[in-house]
């Protein structure tokens, strides 16, 4: 099987194209958020861009999850990456004007978000259709680990590039990455799955509404899913703010984009360390989650009182313990009906991705008005998450047989 994995050209080509696309997204996101915030001197601009992006992705998730099966995955991936390249090129053309008008920046970001959401769903379903089950599992784990590695390197490199490379140069690199990705995908074989076409618009709408009803009926009528959505909605008030706004805030304070890259990289390193811990002790599902809530809350309390040079280390610790929440989320996913898992997960994403936007707005207001109160607000979110876990009979005592844990 290992030889099949190594010699599988589609596996290698798809993997490389995904990673190239991920490099383009990392560079684009870090550059735009930092540049607009630094030039305007207003941290709220970062909140508007990131919050709007997360909310929009949430709205898209359910629709994309339902509709993705109605198109040829290979052609869809080629088209969507080509469109991403065109969007970044147009952003480049209007950059001088857009940088002065935050609404136009948000518009281009949302257009790119559509492409990102569709591409992510398309390559996942393509791989599930094209590869045997064992190769697909290998594909998923490899994408996760390599994407985190690229994020670590990419964040640090992006911070340096923002300082030393012109905006035009960054846009050119970013645009090229998406067109290269589209070219590589054109070399793939067609997937094995059948495309489900519905030509009648009325029938299509009825099917869409039916799938949405199934999704939300399952979420609200299943105690475990309902409890999980409530906790995830709460925690995303912090999860949207901490990794997206705090690094920008510290980089603007230090007047260096390199600070942004360092903090982002340290969080990613912490996540990888946390995943190693999960790989060994992931069967202690509830205990790891409660430990994560306690440690993340303490990190938020320590950041405002620690010297600036320790900031990166605290974000590493935060990233490490944040990863310890993964077993609980994974466990809940395995309990969902397999026939409806895609649409239910899309429905969950739509609900919980509304939360980061709210958290970003509240957290940014707290930090801009009172620095210490902002971090008390963040630590309070994790404390409430811990209490909800302790008093929830469905989630508080989950422990799996260690033999049933799949290695990451």
C-alpha positions in Angstrom: 0.0 0.0 0.0 2.9 2.4 0.7 4.2 1.9 -2.8 0.8 2.6 -4.2 0.6 5.8 -2.2 4.1 7.0 -3.3 3.4 6.2 -7.0 -0.1 7.6 -7.1 0.3 10.6 -9.4 -3.1 12.0 -8.7 -2.4 11.9 -5.0 0.9 13.8 -5.4 -0.5 16.3 -7.9 -3.6 17.1 -5.8 -1.5 17.4 -2.7 1.0 19.9 -4.4 -1.9 22.0 -5.9 -3.6 22.3 -2.5 -0.4 23.3 -0.8 0.4 25.9 -3.4 -3.2 27.3 -3.1 -2.7 27.4 0.7 0.5 29.4 0.3 -1.4 31.9 -1.8 -4.2 32.2 0.7 -1.8 32.6 3.7 0.2 35.4 1.9 -2.9 37.2 0.8 -4.7 37.1 4.2 -1.7 38.2 6.2 -0.6 41.0 3.8 -4.1 42.5 3.3 -5.1 42.5 7.0 -1.8 43.9 8.2 -1.4 46.5 5.5 -4.9 47.9 5.8 -4.7 48.0 9.6 -1.2 49.5 9.7 -1.9 52.2 7.0 -5.2 53.2 8.5 -4.0 53.0 12.2 -7.4 51.5 13.1 -7.6 48.0 14.5 -11.4 48.0 13.8 -10.6 47.7 10.0 -9.0 44.3 10.7 -12.1 43.3 12.7 -14.4 44.3 9.8 -12.4 42.3 7.3 -11.9 39.2 9.3 -15.3 39.2 10.9 -17.0 39.7 7.6 -15.0 37.0 6.1 -15.8 34.4 8.8 -19.5 35.2 8.8 -19.7 35.0 5.0 -17.9 31.6 5.1 -20.5 30.4 7.6 -23.4 31.3 5.4 -21.7 29.6 2.4 -20.8 26.4 4.3 -24.3 24.8 4.2 -25.1 25.8 0.6 -21.7 24.6 -0.7 -21.9 21.4 1.3 -25.3 20.6 -0.3 -24.5 21.8 -3.9 -21.0 20.4 -4.4 -22.2 17.0 -5.6 -24.0 18.6 -8.5 -20.8 19.5 -10.4 -17.7 17.8 -11.8 -15.1 18.2 -9.1 -12.1 18.5 -11.3 -13.6 21.1 -13.6 -14.9 23.0 -10.5 -11.5 23.1 -8.9 -9.9 24.3 -12.1 -12.5 27.1 -12.5 -12.5 28.2 -8.9 -8.7 28.5 -8.7 -8.7 30.4 -12.0 -11.3 32.8 -10.6 -9.2 33.2 -7.4 -6.3 34.3 -9.6 -8.5 36.7 -11.5 -9.9 38.2 -8.2 -6.4 38.8 -6.8 -5.3 40.3 -10.1 -8.3 42.7 -10.0 -7.5 43.5 -6.4 -4.0 44.4 -7.5 -5.3 46.7 -10.2 -7.6 48.6 -7.8 -5.3 48.3 -4.7 -4.4 52.0 -4.5 -8.1 52.9 -4.4 -9.2 49.9 -2.3 -6.7 50.5 0.5 -8.5 53.8 1.2 -12.0 52.2 1.1 -12.4 49.3 3.5 -15.7 48.2 2.0 -14.0 47.5 -1.3 -11.3 45.5 0.4 -14.0 43.4 2.2 -15.7 42.9 -1.2 -12.6 41.4 -2.8 -11.9 39.3 0.4 -15.5 37.9 0.3 -15.2 37.0 -3.4 -12.0 35.1 -2.6 -13.8 33.4 0.4 -16.3 31.9 -2.0 -13.5 30.4 -4.0 -11.8 29.1 -0.9 -14.9 27.5 0.5 -15.8 25.8 -2.8 -12.2 24.6 -3.4 -12.0 23.0 0.1 -15.2 21.1 -0.3 -14.4 20.1 -3.9 -10.9 18.7 -3.3 -12.2 16.7 -0.2 -15.0 15.1 -2.1 -12.8 14.5 -5.2 -10.2 12.7 -3.0 -13.0 10.6 -1.3 -14.3 9.6 -4.7 -10.9 9.1 -6.5 -8.8 7.3 -3.8 -9.3 4.0 -2.0 -10.3 4.4 1.7 -6.8 3.8 3.1 -5.2 6.3 0.6 -7.9 8.9 1.4 -7.2 8.6 5.1 -3.5 9.1 4.3 -4.4 12.0 2.1 -6.4 13.8 4.8 -3.7 13.4 7.5 -0.9 14.5 5.1 -2.8 17.6 4.1 -3.4 18.6 7.7 0.2 18.2 8.8 1.7 19.8 5.7 -0.7 22.7 5.7 0.2 23.4 9.4 3.9 23.3 8.5 3.4 25.6 5.6 1.5 28.0 7.8 4.4 28.1 10.2 6.9 28.8 7.5 4.5 30.9 5.4 3.6 33.2 8.3 7.2 33.9 9.2 8.1 34.4 5.5 5.0 36.6 4.9 6.0 38.9 7.7 9.4 39.3 6.2 8.1 39.7 2.7 5.5 42.4 3.7 8.5 44.4 5.0 10.9 43.9 2.1 8.8 43.1 -1.0 6.6 45.6 -2.7 2.8 45.2 -2.7 2.9 44.6 -6.4 5.4 41.8 -6.0 3.2 40.1 -3.4 0.1 40.3 -5.6 2.0 38.9 -8.5 3.3 35.9 -6.4 -0.2 35.3 -5.1 -1.9 35.6 -8.5 0.6 33.2 -10.0 0.1 30.6 -7.2 -3.6 30.2 -8.1 -3.1 29.8 -11.8 -0.3 27.2 -11.2 -2.8 25.4 -8.9 -5.4 25.4 -11.6 -2.9 24.0 -14.2 -1.8 21.2 -11.9 -5.4 20.2 -11.2 -6.0 20.0 -15.0 -3.5 17.1 -15.0 -5.7 15.0 -12.6 -7.8 12.1 -13.7 -11.6 12.5 -13.5 -13.3 11.4 -10.3 -15.3 8.2 -10.1 -18.4 9.7 -8.6 -21.5 10.5 -10.5 -22.5 14.1 -10.9 -26.0 14.6 -9.6 -27.6 17.2 -12.0 -31.0 18.8 -11.3 -31.9 20.9 -14.3 -35.3 22.0 -13.0 -34.8 25.1 -10.8 -38.0 24.3 -8.8 -36.9 20.8 -8.0 -33.5 22.1 -7.1 -34.9 24.5 -4.6 -37.2 21.9 -3.1 -34.2 19.6 -2.7 -32.1 22.3 -1.1 -34.9 23.3 1.4 -35.3 19.6 2.3 -31.6 19.1 3.0 -31.6 22.3 5.2 -34.5 21.0 7.2 -32.8 17.6 7.7 -29.6 19.4 8.9 -31.2 21.6 11.5 -33.7 19.1 12.7 -30.9 16.7 13.5 -28.8 19.5 15.2 -31.6 20.8 17.5 -33.2 17.5 18.3 -30.0 15.6 19.2 -28.9 16.4 22.8 -25.2 15.7 22.1 -25.1 17.9 18.9 -27.1 20.6 20.5 -24.8 20.8 23.5 -21.7 20.8 21.3 -23.0 23.6 19.1 -23.7 25.7 22.2 -20.2 25.2 23.5 -18.6 25.8 20.1 -20.6 28.9 19.5 -19.4 30.3 22.9 -15.7 29.3 22.3 -15.7 30.8 18.8 -16.3 34.2 20.4 -12.6 33.8 21.4 -11.4 31.5 18.6 -12.2 34.2 16.0 -10.6 36.9 18.0 -7.4 35.5 19.5 -5.6 34.1 16.4 -6.9 36.8 14.0 -7.0 40.1 15.8 -4.5 39.8 18.7 -1.4 39.1 16.4 -2.4 42.1 14.2 -2.8 44.3 17.3 0.7 43.3 18.6 2.3 43.8 15.2 0.8 47.3 14.8 2.0 48.2 18.3 5.5 47.0 17.5 5.3 48.7 14.0 6.6 45.5 12.4 4.8 42.9 10.2 7.5 40.4 11.3 5.8 40.3 14.7 2.6 39.2 13.0 4.4 36.3 11.3 6.3 35.3 14.4 3.1 35.1 16.6 1.2 33.2 13.9 4.1 30.8 13.5 4.3 30.2 17.3 0.6 29.4 17.5 1.0 26.9 14.6 4.0 25.3 16.3 2.0 25.0 19.5 -0.8 23.4 17.5 1.5 20.7 16.2 2.8 20.0 19.7 -0.8 19.7 20.9 -1.6 17.3 18.1 1.3 15.1 19.2 -0.2 15.0 22.7 -3.6 14.2 21.2 -2.0 11.4 19.3 -0.9 9.8 22.5 -3.7 10.7 24.9 -6.6 11.5 22.6 -8.8 8.8 24.2 -9.1 11.1 27.3 -11.7 13.2 25.4 -13.4 15.1 28.2 -10.3 15.5 30.4 -8.2 17.0 27.5 -11.0 19.5 26.7 -11.3 20.7 30.3 -7.5 21.0 30.6 -7.6 23.1 27.4 -10.2 25.4 28.7 -8.3 26.0 32.0 -4.9 26.6 30.3 -6.2 28.8 27.5 -8.0 31.0 30.1 -4.8 31.3 32.1 -2.8 32.3 28.9 -5.3 35.1 28.3 -4.8 36.4 31.9 -1.0 36.2 31.5 -0.6 38.1 28.2 -1.3 41.6 29.5 1.0 41.3 32.5 3.9 39.5 30.9 6.9 41.3 29.1 6.4 41.7 25.4 9.3 39.3 24.5 7.3 36.5 26.1 4.2 37.1 24.0 5.3 34.6 21.3 5.8 31.9 23.9 2.4 32.5 25.5 0.8 32.1 22.0 2.7 28.9 21.5 1.3 27.6 24.8 -2.2 28.8 23.8 -1.9 27.0 20.4 -0.8 23.8 22.1 -3.7 23.6 24.6 -6.2 24.8 21.9 -5.4 21.6 19.9 -6.4 19.5 22.9 -10.1 20.3 22.1 -9.9 18.4 18.9 -10.8 14.9 20.3 -14.1 16.2 21.5 -15.1 17.7 18.2 -13.9 14.6 16.3 -15.9 12.3 18.7 -19.1 14.3 18.1 -18.6 14.1 14.3 -18.4 10.3 14.5 -21.8 10.2 16.2 -23.5 11.9 13.2 -25.6 9.8 10.8 -23.2 9.0 7.9 -25.9 9.5 5.3 -26.5 13.1 6.4 -23.1 13.9 7.8 -22.1 16.4 5.1 -25.2 18.5 5.3 -25.3 18.4 9.2 -21.7 19.5 9.4 -22.5 22.2 7.0 -25.4 23.3 9.2 -23.2 23.3 12.3 -20.5 25.3 10.5 -23.2 27.9 9.4 -24.3 28.3 13.1 -20.9 28.5 14.8 -19.2 30.6 12.1 -21.6 33.4 13.0 -20.0 33.5 16.5 -16.4 34.6 15.5 -17.7 37.8 13.9 -19.6 38.7 17.1 -16.5 37.8 19.2 -14.3 39.9 17.1 -16.6 43.0 17.4 -17.0 42.6 21.2 -13.3 41.8 21.8 -12.0 44.7 19.7 -14.3 47.1 21.4 -13.1 45.9 24.8 -9.4 46.1 23.9 -9.6 49.5 22.3 -11.4 50.9 25.4 -9.6 49.0 28.2 -6.7 46.7 27.5 -7.0 44.6 30.7 -10.8 44.2 30.4 -10.3 42.8 26.9 -8.2 39.9 28.2 -10.6 39.4 31.2 -13.4 39.0 28.6 -11.4 36.4 26.7 -10.4 34.4 29.8 -14.1 34.5 30.9 -15.1 32.8 27.7 -12.9 29.8 28.5 -14.1 29.7 32.1 -17.7 29.5 31.0 -16.7 26.8 28.5 -15.2 24.8 31.3 -18.3 25.2 33.4 -20.6 24.2 30.6 -18.5 21.1 30.1 -18.5 20.2 33.8 -22.3 20.4 34.1 -23.2 18.7 30.9 -23.9 14.9 31.4 -23.5 14.2 27.6 -20.0 15.6 27.4 -18.3 15.5 30.8 -17.2 11.9 31.1 -16.2 10.8 27.5 -13.3 8.4 27.5 -12.6 6.1 24.6 -10.8 2.8 24.3 -7.3 3.8 23.4 -7.3 1.0 20.7 -10.0 2.8 18.9 -8.0 6.0 18.4 -6.8 6.6 14.9 -3.3 7.9 14.7 -3.0 11.4 13.3 
